Amino acid sequence: MSQTLETTLRGNSIGFWFFKTFLRFGGLYAAYMLLLGVSLHYWLFDKKTVKSSSAYLKRRFPLDSKIKIRLKVYKLIYSQGKQLLDRIAQTSGSIKFDIDFIGRDILNEILTSKKGFILLTAHAGNWQLAMTELNMLEKKIFLVILKENNIAVQKALKINNDNSMFEILSPEGHLGGIVPVVKELNNGNAVSYMGDRPYGFESLKVDFMNDKASFPYGAFAIAAATKVPIVTVLASKTGFKTYRVDFTNIIKPEYKGRKNKKNQLSEWVQEYADILNNFFEEYPYQCFLFHDVWENK
């Protein structure tokens, strides 16, 4: 998500306290009204977010004029802000959201295995809010992300607390931190990767919204090597206080024969890109990539 807007909403102790207090006494609707002005500020002055958002919106709405795309950038920023506020409300306990989990039966079947599995998230919808409700897994979840340096955020999400179901595995270690990841998968735990962030892994070019885009293949290579499934987590905001979390998109990477491994990886990455594309078609203002995956580097 846009780091500047996220920092404003929850990036320090004072900011987090302000919005948490405002939500408690003003409610979610009042917080959304305040957010209109905050979003306007970033729409006018955050050139980086506007540029990266436009890269997505131009491909989602190819027939729209530049003016329409610019207006839709504001709508996208505001949508992101609402989901960040929802996360604050959920973690602070001020508001309870109704979350509809789709694909519980599929997930239960995977949970019967002695091995673990990979949870593949993306900057699509509110994956952080969905994570806070995954007690049903009855497994430890290891998040492969850069460690939060912000004490207020760590405290709010209860990461690495004694009773937390989450722990962080740093991707900055040797070979992208693969060794502890494989260990936890073999121990039957769940490991979560961001499917749209490389974290040291190489990327592959696949078709995404009628153009070539780069997506990392690290999670798929690990899944194929350890023979564990990948569960794609898609959390969409469907109403004022309602969310839908979809577990039905399962990818099962498995190397076959002597076929080039990178070609096989490309097939699985393409499958994932198609899943994201379908999600963004249904929820066009819940794409929070905020970096240009189509950019030639």
HUMO-V523956 format. One record per residue. N is the residue number from 0. RES is the residue in one small letter. SS is DSSP state (helix for helix, strand for strand, loop for the rest). NEAR is the number of other ideal C-beta (glycine too) atoms within 12 Angstrom. D_CENTER is the distance of its C-alpha to the mean C-alpha in Angstrom with 1 decimal. Layout:
N|RES|SS|NEAR|D_CENTER / N|RES|SS|NEAR|D_CENTER
This chain:
0|m|loop|40|8.4 / 1|s|loop|37|12.2 / 2|q|helix|24|13.5 / 3|t|helix|26|16.8 / 4|l|helix|37|15.9 / 5|e|helix|33|13.7 / 6|t|helix|24|16.7 / 7|t|helix|32|19.0 / 8|l|helix|40|17.5 / 9|r|helix|38|16.9 / 10|g|loop|27|17.8 / 11|n|loop|20|21.2 / 12|s|helix|17|23.3 / 13|i|helix|15|25.3 / 14|g|helix|25|22.5 / 15|f|helix|32|20.7 / 16|w|helix|20|24.1 / 17|f|helix|25|24.9 / 18|f|helix|39|22.1 / 19|k|helix|29|22.3 / 20|t|helix|19|26.0 / 21|f|helix|28|25.8 / 22|l|helix|33|23.6 / 23|r|helix|19|26.1 / 24|f|helix|13|29.1 / 25|g|helix|21|28.1 / 26|g|helix|19|25.5 / 27|l|helix|32|22.3 / 28|y|helix|18|24.3 / 29|a|helix|20|26.0 / 30|a|helix|33|22.9 / 31|y|helix|29|21.5 / 32|m|helix|18|25.0 / 33|l|helix|25|24.8 / 34|l|helix|34|21.4 / 35|l|helix|22|23.2 / 36|g|helix|18|25.2 / 37|v|helix|34|22.4 / 38|s|helix|34|20.5 / 39|l|helix|20|23.8 / 40|h|helix|22|24.3 / 41|y|helix|34|21.2 / 42|w|helix|30|22.0 / 43|l|helix|16|25.4 / 44|f|helix|16|25.0 / 45|d|loop|29|21.6 / 46|k|helix|16|22.5 / 47|k|helix|20|19.6 / 48|t|helix|37|17.0 / 49|v|helix|32|19.6 / 50|k|helix|20|20.1 / 51|s|helix|30|16.6 / 52|s|helix|42|15.9 / 53|s|helix|32|19.3 / 54|a|helix|28|18.5 / 55|y|helix|39|16.0 / 56|l|helix|36|18.3 / 57|k|helix|26|21.4 / 58|r|helix|28|20.2 / 59|r|helix|34|18.9 / 60|f|loop|27|22.2 / 61|p|loop|14|24.7 / 62|l|loop|10|27.8 / 63|d|loop|18|26.9 / 64|s|loop|13|28.9 / 65|k|helix|14|27.7 / 66|i|helix|12|28.5 / 67|k|helix|18|26.4 / 68|i|helix|25|23.4 / 69|r|helix|23|23.9 / 70|l|helix|22|24.1 / 71|k|helix|27|20.9 / 72|v|helix|39|19.2 / 73|y|helix|32|20.3 / 74|k|helix|26|19.0 / 75|l|helix|41|15.5 / 76|i|helix|44|15.7 / 77|y|helix|33|17.2 / 78|s|helix|35|14.5 / 79|q|helix|43|11.9 / 80|g|helix|41|14.6 / 81|k|helix|40|15.2 / 82|q|helix|42|11.8 / 83|l|helix|44|12.1 / 84|l|helix|47|15.6 / 85|d|helix|44|14.7 / 86|r|helix|40|12.7 / 87|i|helix|41|15.9 / 88|a|helix|38|18.1 / 89|q|helix|34|16.6 / 90|t|helix|33|16.7 / 91|s|helix|29|20.1 / 92|g|loop|15|21.5 / 93|s|loop|26|22.9 / 94|i|loop|29|21.4 / 95|k|loop|18|20.5 / 96|f|loop|32|18.3 / 97|d|strand|19|19.2 / 98|i|strand|31|16.5 / 99|d|strand|21|17.6 / 100|f|strand|25|16.4 / 101|i|strand|22|17.2 / 102|g|loop|22|18.3 / 103|r|helix|20|19.6 / 104|d|helix|15|22.5 / 105|i|helix|21|20.7 / 106|l|helix|30|18.7 / 107|n|helix|16|22.0 / 108|e|helix|16|23.6 / 109|i|helix|29|21.2 / 110|l|helix|24|21.7 / 111|t|loop|15|25.4 / 112|s|loop|22|25.1 / 113|k|loop|15|26.2 / 114|k|loop|24|23.5 / 115|g|loop|33|19.9 / 116|f|strand|44|16.9 / 117|i|strand|44|13.6 / 118|l|strand|44|10.4 / 119|l|strand|43|8.2 / 120|t|strand|43|4.5 / 121|a|loop|41|3.1 / 122|h|loop|36|3.5 / 123|a|strand|44|5.3 / 124|g|strand|41|6.9 / 125|n|loop|41|6.7 / 126|w|helix|39|4.7 / 127|q|helix|39|6.9 / 128|l|helix|35|9.8 / 129|a|helix|39|9.6 / 130|m|helix|35|9.8 / 131|t|loop|32|12.9 / 132|e|loop|28|14.6 / 133|l|helix|32|14.5 / 134|n|helix|17|18.1 / 135|m|helix|22|19.3 / 136|l|helix|31|18.2 / 137|e|loop|15|20.9 / 138|k|loop|30|19.5 / 139|k|loop|27|18.4 / 140|i|strand|39|14.7 / 141|f|strand|36|14.5 / 142|l|strand|39|11.4 / 143|v|strand|41|11.9 / 144|i|loop|31|11.1 / 145|l|loop|21|13.6 / 146|k|loop|21|15.5 / 147|e|loop|24|15.4 / 148|n|loop|13|18.9 / 149|n|loop|21|18.8 / 150|i|helix|16|20.9 / 151|a|helix|26|20.2 / 152|v|helix|30|16.4 / 153|q|helix|24|17.1 / 154|k|helix|21|19.7 / 155|a|helix|33|17.7 / 156|l|helix|31|15.0 / 157|k|loop|22|17.9 / 158|i|loop|30|16.5 / 159|n|loop|23|19.3 / 160|n|loop|14|21.8 / 161|d|loop|9|24.4 / 162|n|loop|11|23.3 / 163|s|loop|23|19.5 / 164|m|loop|26|17.8 / 165|f|strand|32|15.4 / 166|e|strand|29|16.5 / 167|i|strand|31|15.3 / 168|l|strand|34|16.3 / 169|s|loop|23|16.8 / 170|p|loop|32|16.3 / 171|e|loop|17|19.3 / 172|g|loop|18|21.9 / 173|h|helix|12|24.2 / 174|l|helix|18|22.8 / 175|g|helix|28|19.2 / 176|g|helix|29|19.7 / 177|i|helix|29|20.2 / 178|v|helix|18|23.2 / 179|p|helix|25|21.6 / 180|v|helix|41|18.7 / 181|v|helix|28|21.5 / 182|k|helix|20|23.5 / 183|e|helix|32|20.9 / 184|l|helix|38|20.3 / 185|n|helix|21|24.1 / 186|n|loop|20|24.4 / 187|g|loop|24|22.5 / 188|n|loop|33|19.4 / 189|a|strand|41|15.7 / 190|v|strand|45|13.7 / 191|s|strand|43|9.9 / 192|y|strand|46|8.8 / 193|m|strand|36|6.1 / 194|g|loop|44|7.8 / 195|d|loop|40|8.1 / 196|r|loop|31|9.5 / 197|p|loop|25|13.1 / 198|y|loop|31|13.9 / 199|g|loop|23|17.5 / 200|f|loop|29|17.3 / 201|e|loop|20|19.0 / 202|s|strand|32|17.6 / 203|l|strand|31|19.2 / 204|k|strand|24|20.1 / 205|v|strand|33|19.3 / 206|d|strand|24|19.9 / 207|f|loop|37|17.3 / 208|m|loop|28|18.6 / 209|n|loop|15|22.2 / 210|d|loop|22|21.7 / 211|k|strand|21|20.9 / 212|a|strand|32|17.5 / 213|s|strand|28|16.4 / 214|f|strand|40|13.8 / 215|p|strand|34|14.1 / 216|y|loop|41|15.9 / 217|g|helix|38|15.9 / 218|a|helix|46|14.1 / 219|f|helix|41|16.5 / 220|a|helix|33|19.5 / 221|i|helix|40|19.0 / 222|a|helix|39|18.6 / 223|a|helix|30|21.7 / 224|a|helix|24|23.6 / 225|t|helix|32|23.1 / 226|k|loop|21|23.3 / 227|v|loop|37|20.4 / 228|p|loop|35|18.2 / 229|i|strand|40|14.5 / 230|v|strand|43|12.9 / 231|t|strand|45|10.1 / 232|v|loop|47|8.1 / 233|l|strand|39|7.9 / 234|a|strand|40|8.5 / 235|s|strand|35|10.8 / 236|k|strand|38|13.1 / 237|t|strand|24|16.5 / 238|g|strand|15|19.0 / 239|f|loop|18|20.0 / 240|k|loop|23|19.2 / 241|t|strand|20|17.7 / 242|y|strand|37|14.4 / 243|r|strand|29|14.0 / 244|v|strand|40|12.0 / 245|d|strand|33|12.8 / 246|f|loop|37|13.6 / 247|t|loop|23|16.2 / 248|n|loop|33|14.8 / 249|i|strand|28|16.2 / 250|i|strand|34|16.9 / 251|k|loop|26|19.9 / 252|p|loop|32|20.6 / 253|e|loop|22|24.2 / 254|y|loop|22|26.5 / 255|k|loop|14|29.6 / 256|g|loop|9|33.0 / 257|r|loop|8|33.7 / 258|k|loop|14|31.3 / 259|n|loop|12|29.6 / 260|k|helix|21|26.5 / 261|k|helix|19|24.6 / 262|n|helix|18|25.6 / 263|q|helix|27|24.2 / 264|l|helix|34|20.9 / 265|s|helix|27|20.8 / 266|e|helix|27|21.3 / 267|w|helix|40|18.3 / 268|v|helix|41|16.0 / 269|q|helix|25|17.6 / 270|e|helix|30|17.0 / 271|y|helix|44|13.2 / 272|a|helix|41|13.6 / 273|d|helix|23|15.8 / 274|i|helix|34|13.4 / 275|l|helix|41|10.9 / 276|n|helix|31|14.1 / 277|n|helix|23|15.4 / 278|f|helix|38|12.5 / 279|f|helix|32|12.9 / 280|e|helix|21|16.6 / 281|e|helix|21|16.5 / 282|y|loop|27|14.2 / 283|p|loop|26|15.0 / 284|y|loop|31|14.1 / 285|q|loop|35|10.5 / 286|c|strand|43|9.5 / 287|f|loop|42|8.3 / 288|l|loop|39|8.7 / 289|f|loop|34|11.7 / 290|h|loop|28|13.2 / 291|d|loop|25|15.7 / 292|v|loop|37|14.8 / 293|w|loop|27|18.3 / 294|e|loop|17|20.1 / 295|n|loop|12|22.8 / 296|k|loop|13|22.8
